[in-house]
Amino acid sequence: MIIAGLTGSIATGKSTVSGFFKDAGAVIVDADQVAHDVVKKDLPAWHGIVKYFGREILLPDGEIDRDALGDIIFKNSDQKKALNRIVHPFVFEEMGVKINKAAESYPDSVIILDVPLLIEGGMHMDMSDIILVYTPETIQLERLMARNNLCEEDAMARIRSQMSIEEKKKIADIIIDNSSTLEKTREQTLEVFQYLLNKAG
């Protein structure tokens, strides 16, 4: 078994690459999905968020309005740090549970930790293989504006709220360049998967 970290930045295509890894046979532990699960109504992280941000960030059914919360944190780094302090302990705990289950069920597998804030959160320090899905910032901006129907100012605010993709590139061990076609990205992903599979075996 081998555990590798997969990260990127907003609109670089990390989810696409994660899907390619899954199709190839990797076990994916998705931090975004875990983060979504741990903030569901009435769970401890939900209470922490509501206590800090107020009930204004709730939908009529009581669940977190992710768009409203996103608008707050992407424009205010202190608010983003506060949200991370509330949510991250619960995310890391649940991810640990999922990793242990995957290791027990698939002892010879490649486990991919799909974590947007892998480097920012310091999780990369414990891993020998950090995979970065990379596109230049200009392509990030273009894709984010199209994907989320954002103006340039709002899209750039979201990009700049994260560590720059160029800084992440300096830290990563393996780069998957998603600037070209999906087929080229898939080919790179399969090469990386084979490398990890050989390393695991």
C-alpha positions as CSV (number, residue, x, y, z in Angstrom):
1,M,0.0,0.0,0.0
2,I,1.1,3.6,-0.7
3,I,-0.6,6.8,0.3
4,A,-0.1,9.9,-1.9
5,G,-1.4,13.4,-1.6
6,L,-3.3,15.1,-4.5
7,T,-3.8,18.8,-4.4
8,G,-4.2,21.8,-6.7
9,S,-5.9,25.2,-6.6
10,I,-9.3,26.4,-7.5
11,A,-10.2,25.6,-11.2
12,T,-6.9,23.8,-11.9
13,G,-8.8,20.4,-12.5
14,K,-7.9,18.5,-9.4
15,S,-11.3,16.8,-9.3
16,T,-10.9,15.7,-12.9
17,V,-7.5,14.1,-12.1
18,S,-9.0,12.5,-9.0
19,G,-11.6,10.9,-11.2
20,F,-8.9,9.6,-13.5
21,F,-7.1,8.0,-10.6
22,K,-10.3,6.4,-9.4
23,D,-11.0,5.0,-12.8
24,A,-7.5,3.5,-12.9
25,G,-8.1,1.7,-9.6
26,A,-6.9,4.0,-6.9
27,V,-8.8,4.4,-3.6
28,I,-9.8,8.0,-3.2
29,V,-10.2,9.7,0.2
30,D,-11.9,13.0,-0.8
31,A,-11.4,15.8,1.8
32,D,-14.0,18.0,0.1
33,Q,-16.6,15.3,0.5
34,V,-15.6,14.8,4.1
35,A,-15.7,18.5,4.8
36,H,-19.2,18.5,3.2
37,D,-20.3,15.6,5.5
38,V,-18.9,17.0,8.8
39,V,-20.8,20.3,8.5
40,K,-24.2,18.8,8.1
41,K,-27.0,20.1,10.2
42,D,-26.6,19.6,14.0
43,L,-23.2,18.0,13.8
44,P,-20.5,19.5,16.0
45,A,-18.8,21.5,13.2
46,W,-22.2,22.8,12.1
47,H,-22.7,24.2,15.6
48,G,-19.3,25.8,15.6
49,I,-19.9,27.5,12.2
50,V,-23.3,28.8,13.2
51,K,-22.0,30.1,16.6
52,Y,-19.2,32.0,14.8
53,F,-20.9,33.2,11.6
54,G,-24.5,33.5,12.7
55,R,-27.7,31.9,11.4
56,E,-27.6,34.2,8.4
57,I,-25.4,31.7,6.6
58,L,-28.1,29.0,6.8
59,L,-30.5,27.8,4.1
60,P,-34.2,27.6,5.0
61,D,-33.8,23.8,5.8
62,G,-31.0,24.7,8.3
63,E,-28.1,23.4,6.3
64,I,-25.1,25.6,5.6
65,D,-25.5,27.9,2.6
66,R,-22.1,27.1,1.1
67,D,-22.3,30.0,-1.4
68,A,-23.1,32.6,1.2
69,L,-20.3,31.3,3.4
70,G,-17.9,31.2,0.4
71,D,-18.6,34.8,-0.3
72,I,-17.6,35.7,3.2
73,I,-14.4,33.7,3.5
74,F,-13.0,34.2,0.0
75,K,-12.9,38.0,0.6
76,N,-11.6,37.9,4.2
77,S,-8.6,35.8,5.1
78,D,-9.3,36.1,8.8
79,Q,-12.8,34.7,8.4
80,K,-11.3,31.9,6.3
81,K,-8.8,31.0,9.0
82,A,-11.6,31.0,11.5
83,L,-13.7,28.6,9.4
84,N,-10.7,26.3,9.0
85,R,-10.0,26.3,12.7
86,I,-13.6,25.1,13.3
87,V,-13.8,22.6,10.5
88,H,-10.3,21.1,10.0
89,P,-10.1,19.0,13.2
90,F,-13.3,17.2,12.3
91,V,-12.1,16.7,8.7
92,F,-8.7,15.3,9.7
93,E,-10.3,13.0,12.2
94,E,-12.8,11.6,9.7
95,M,-10.1,11.3,7.0
96,G,-8.0,9.3,9.4
97,V,-10.9,6.9,9.9
98,K,-11.4,6.5,6.1
99,I,-7.6,6.0,5.5
100,N,-7.5,3.2,8.1
101,K,-10.6,1.5,6.6
102,A,-9.0,1.7,3.1
103,A,-5.7,0.3,4.4
104,E,-7.5,-2.6,6.0
105,S,-9.8,-3.3,3.0
106,Y,-7.2,-2.8,0.2
107,P,-3.8,-3.5,1.7
108,D,-2.0,-3.5,-1.7
109,S,-3.7,-0.4,-3.1
110,V,-2.7,3.1,-4.1
111,I,-4.6,5.5,-1.7
112,I,-5.0,9.0,-3.0
113,L,-5.7,11.7,-0.4
114,D,-7.6,14.4,-2.5
115,V,-7.0,17.5,-0.3
116,P,-7.3,21.1,-1.7
117,L,-5.4,22.5,1.3
118,L,-2.9,19.7,1.6
119,I,0.1,22.0,1.6
120,E,-1.5,24.9,3.5
121,G,-2.7,22.5,6.2
122,G,0.8,20.9,6.6
123,M,-0.4,17.4,5.7
124,H,2.2,17.2,3.0
125,M,4.9,17.0,5.6
126,D,4.0,13.3,6.3
127,M,3.9,12.2,2.7
128,S,6.6,11.1,0.3
129,D,4.6,11.8,-2.9
130,I,2.8,15.1,-3.3
131,I,1.0,15.4,-6.6
132,L,0.0,18.8,-7.9
133,V,-2.6,19.4,-10.6
134,Y,-1.2,22.5,-12.3
135,T,-2.4,25.2,-14.7
136,P,-1.0,28.8,-14.9
137,E,-3.0,31.4,-13.1
138,T,-4.2,32.9,-16.4
139,I,-5.9,29.6,-17.2
140,Q,-7.2,29.3,-13.7
141,L,-8.9,32.7,-14.0
142,E,-10.4,31.9,-17.3
143,R,-11.8,28.6,-16.2
144,L,-13.1,29.9,-12.9
145,M,-14.9,32.8,-14.5
146,A,-16.6,30.4,-17.0
147,R,-17.3,27.7,-14.5
148,N,-18.8,29.8,-11.7
149,N,-20.1,32.7,-13.9
150,L,-17.9,35.2,-12.0
151,C,-16.6,38.6,-12.9
152,E,-12.8,38.9,-13.1
153,E,-12.6,40.7,-9.8
154,D,-14.5,38.0,-7.9
155,A,-12.7,35.2,-9.6
156,M,-9.3,36.7,-8.8
157,A,-10.4,37.2,-5.2
158,R,-11.0,33.5,-4.9
159,I,-7.7,32.6,-6.5
160,R,-5.7,35.0,-4.4
161,S,-7.4,33.6,-1.2
162,Q,-5.3,30.5,-1.7
163,M,-1.6,29.9,-1.8
164,S,-0.4,30.6,-5.3
165,I,-0.2,27.7,-7.7
166,E,3.4,28.6,-8.5
167,E,4.4,28.3,-4.8
168,K,2.7,24.9,-4.6
169,K,4.6,23.9,-7.7
170,K,7.9,24.4,-5.8
171,I,6.8,22.1,-3.0
172,A,5.2,19.3,-5.1
173,D,7.0,16.1,-6.0
174,I,4.9,15.3,-9.1
175,I,3.3,17.7,-11.4
176,I,0.3,16.9,-13.6
177,D,-0.1,19.7,-16.1
178,N,-3.8,20.3,-16.9
179,S,-3.2,23.2,-19.3
180,S,-3.8,21.2,-22.5
181,T,-6.4,18.5,-23.4
182,L,-8.2,16.2,-21.1
183,E,-6.6,13.2,-22.9
184,K,-3.1,14.5,-22.2
185,T,-4.1,15.0,-18.6
186,R,-5.4,11.5,-18.4
187,E,-2.2,10.1,-19.9
188,Q,-0.1,11.9,-17.3
189,T,-2.4,10.6,-14.5
190,L,-2.1,7.0,-15.6
191,E,1.7,7.3,-15.8
192,V,1.7,8.6,-12.2
193,F,-0.7,5.9,-11.1
194,Q,1.6,3.2,-12.6
195,Y,4.6,4.8,-10.9
196,L,2.8,4.7,-7.5
197,L,1.6,1.1,-8.1
198,N,5.2,0.0,-8.8
199,K,6.3,1.8,-5.7
200,A,3.6,0.1,-3.6
201,G,4.4,-3.3,-4.9
